């Protein structure tokens, strides 16, 4: 699961950089997925430890980062869309698209982590 974490970290970093440079480097908040990706990447690398207790600790930290990132990006996407509609202005589709993509990636990641944790528990590895 730690190697898969590195893959999701790379995807989030690419999403953040793509969003930032796609907006003409004007909106530093477009880099938010990059910071979540860096956090996942660092703790994902630390989760590659041969020591089981360290691996479990860092994977639980990663799933917490993923869950917080999912909740934050999903809420911001909905708020941004609703606020634009109530103000009568068109929504910023690049920002909303980036937030939805981040939420989708992190939702898949969290679900895969939970599935892995359940499988580990059932197999008696825990």
C-alpha positions, 0 to 999 in steps of 0.5 A: 500500500505504501507504493500505491501511496507514492503513486497517488502522491505523484498524481496530486503533485501533478494536479497541483502543478498543472492547475497552477501553471494552467491558470498562468501562475496567478493563483497560489491556492492551485498548489494545494493538491501539491502540498497534500501530495508532498505530505502523502509522498513523505509519509508513504516513503516512511511507510516502506519501513520493514518494521510493522509498527512504523508501517502501520503508523505512517499508513494511518497518518496517510489515510488521515491526510487523504481523508482530510484532503478529500473532505476539504476539497469536496466541501470547497468545490461545492461551496465555490459552485454554490457561491458563484451561482448565488452571486450570479457569476459563472463559476471558476471551472478550473478551480472547481475542476481541480478541487473535484479531481483532488476529491476524487483521487483522495476518495479512491485512495482512502477507500483503497486504504480502508479496504487494505486495512480490513484485509490485513485485519482479516488475514491476521497480520494485525 
